[in-house]
């Protein structure tokens, strides 16, 4: 997988500035082109808006000038940068139009904010982008990586095809010497019974998970030599939260299922929970 085009959505907020910084760092490490997009949210009524066209054009001019100033402040002469102002009913639909037009490999948005680890907020715009935009999506949060890429990456895996896509995306976003922590979280509900049968089930599942983890590491050894695998007996939501609280990660990459013909994602609870609560950036890998 090669990163060729990245789209960053901005509404001129501090959270958008975080998305800009992450986008610039990823573009530098991957060599991808970088397109900054501001969506002017207007009703989906072209005929009704015709009389207001001069006002909309004035907004465009003001926003384009502000966007140019903001980008110039980051010193991006070494990156292939472009900007675009888009009219659309919503940021998500406007972003999708740009993703389609430029075959973008990654869309980056900011989160609403972070008030302590347990109080991370994911605004309605970011959530809608996660659920509907048809490409890999990142919610920018925390410090942006160095120009080499992300250094320590958490990848929850259930050994599915979406989880494999997540690992492939993580490799693209990672620094050459990055540490990948692949973790499979699992629970056996009947194991609450304190008898020998429950213990047999637990040991059987644990042995199977370890073998599948070994094979997974083996299959990605060339691309991710610093990868490690861990089996954790816990629910994915609680397990991921604990790993993030204990570890110094700068990126989490998760997979999710989707239905591209309907142009919407079936964003799983694990992906959404992680995007809501992670103190660091979260990338959600879109299935083919």
N, C-alpha and C positions, 0 to 999 in steps of 0.2 A: 504493500500500500504506500502511495506517495501523496503527500500533501501539496496540492497545486494552488488552491485558492481558498482563502479564509475570509469570511464576512463577519464584521463586528457591528452590532447594533448599539447606537448611542442615543440617549435622550438628554445629554449634557449634565447628567447627575454624577455624583461621586462614584456611585456604583458602576456607571457606564465607564468612568475613567479607569476603574479596575479592569473592566473588559478590554479596554483599549491597551492597557499595559500588558495583559496576558497575550493579546493578539499580536502585538509587536514582537514580544519575546518568541512566540511560536513561529512567526514568519521568519525571524532571523535564524532560528535553529533548523527550520525545514526548507528554507528557500522559497516558500510559497508567496504568492501575491496576496495583498491585503486590501480589502475594500471596506471602508467605513460607511455605514448607512444610518441616516436619520429618517424615521418615518413620520410624516405629517398625517396624523389621524384625521381623515375627513369622511363624511358619510358616503356610502356607496350609492350615490345619486348624481351622476354626471350632469344630467339635464338641470336638476335643481341647483347645482353648484355653479352653473355657467355664469350667472350674474355676479357671483362672488369670486370669480377667477382672478381679478386684479389683487384681491386681498391674499389669496392663496399664493400667487406668484411673489408677493411681497414677503410672505413667510419663507418661501423657498430661498429667496435672496439672502435674507437675514440668517437663516439656518446654515446655508452653504458657507457664508463668510465666517460664522462662528465655528463651524466644523473645521474649516481650513486653519483657523487660528489655533484651535485646540490640538490638531494633529501636528502642526508645525512646531509646537512647543516641545514635542517629544523627540525631535531630530531623527526623522525617518528617511534621510536621503539614501541610505543603503538598502532600502526595501522598495519593492514595486507597489506603491500606494495609490489608491484612487478613492474618491468619495462620491456619494450619491444621496440625493434627497428624493424620497418616494412618497407619493400620495397613496394611502390605503386605508381601509376601514379600521385596521388594527396593526400594531407593530408586527405581530406574528405573520399576518397575511402579506404585509409589505416585505418582510424579511424573506418569506418564501419565494416571492417573485424575483428577488435578487439572487437567491440561491439557485433558482431554476435558470435564470438568464446567464449566470456565470459558472454553472456546474460546480458550486462551492462544495468543498470537502468538509468544512467545519463552520458552524455558526456559533458566535460567542455573545452571551448576554450577561448583564450584571444581575446580582440578586438585590432584593430590597434592602437588606442590611443584616447585621450580625450583632446581637446583643448578648454575648456570652455563648458558650458552646451549645447549651441546651435551648437557646432562644434564637437560633438562626431563622431568618425569614426568607421566604421565596414568594416574591410578588406574583400577582395574577398574570402579568405580562410574561415573566420568565417561565412560569408554569405552562402557559399556553404555547410558548415557543417549544418547550421540551416535548409537549404532547403532540404538536402538529407539524413542526418544520421537518421536512424530509431530507435530513442529512445528519451527520454527527453534530451534537450540540454540547457546548460547554457553558456551565454557570461559573463565572469568574468570581473568585473569592480568595482572600488572603494575598500573600505576596506573590508577585509574578515571578516566573522562573528566570534563571540566567539565560543568556543567549544560547547556551548549549542545550537547554531543555530542562524538563522536570527531573529532579534527583531521586526522590523516594515516592514510589507509586503503590497504592493499595488497589488490588484488583479482586473483588469478590467473584467467585466463579461457582457455577453449578454444572460445569462441563457441557453446557449446551452450545449450540451454534452462536446465539447472541453473546455468550460469555467469551467465545473464541474471537468474535469481532472486537470485543472490548480489549482483549489482550493485544490484538493487532494494532488497534488505535493507540494503546499505551506505548507500544514500541516506537511508533512514529513520533509521539510527543516527548519521549524520554531523552535525557542526555546520554551520551555514549557509555558512561559509567554508572548509569542509574541502577538503583536497587528496586526490584519488583517483588512485592509480597502478594502472592496468590493465596487466597484463603477460601476454603469451602466450609460453610456453616451448615450444620444439620442437627435435626432433633428427631428422637423416636418417642412419640407421645405415649405409647404403651410402656415406655421405660420407667414411668412413674411407679409401676408395680415393683416392689422390692422383692423379686424372686429370681431364681436362677435362669428362667426363660428370658426375662428382660435383659439380664447381663449377656446372655448368648446373642440376642439381637444387637445389642450395642457393640459387642466385639466384632460381630460379622460386618456391620455397617462401617465401623472404624477401619477395619482391614481393607474393605473394598474402596473406601475413600482414599486411603493412603496409596493404594495401587494405582488408582486413576490419577491421583496427583503426580505420582512418579512418571507416568506416561505423558502427562501434560507437560511437565518440565522438560522431558526428553524431546518432545516434539518442537519446543521453542528454544532449545539450548543454543542454537546458532544465533538467533535474534536477541535473546535475553539471557546471556550467560550469568548474570547476577540475580537470577530469579530464585525465589525460595517458595516452598509450598507448606501450608499449615492446615490441619484439619481441626475445626473447633466445634464442639458440641454445644450449640447455642442457636437461637433464631437469627436469621440474617440481620434484621434491624438492630437488635441488641448487640449482636456480635460486631457489626460494623462500627456502631457508636463506641464500643469499648476499644476497638483497635485504634480509632481515630483519637480517642482521648489519651491513649497510652503512647501512641507513636507520633513521630515528627514527620508527617506526610505533607507533601505539597500538591498532591493530586490523587483523586480517586477516579477510577474508570469502571463503569458498570455497563452491562448489556441490557437490552430490553427487546420485547417482541413488538411487531408492528404489522400493519395491514396497508401496504403502500397504495393499493388500488383505491382505497377509501381516503387516501391522503391524510391519514391520522395515525397516531401511534396508540398502541395499547400500552401505555406507560405503567409498568408494574409497580407495586407498592414499594419494593426494595429500592428501585431507581428513584422514585419520587421522594421517599423518606431520606435517602442519602443526599439528594439535591437540597432538601429542606434543612438538614441538620449538620452537614459537614462544615467544619471550620476552614477547609481548604477548597480549592477548585474541584469541580466535579464534571467529568466528561461522560456523556451518555452515548454509547455507540449504537448507531442505527443499523438494523438488519438490512440485508439486500432486498 
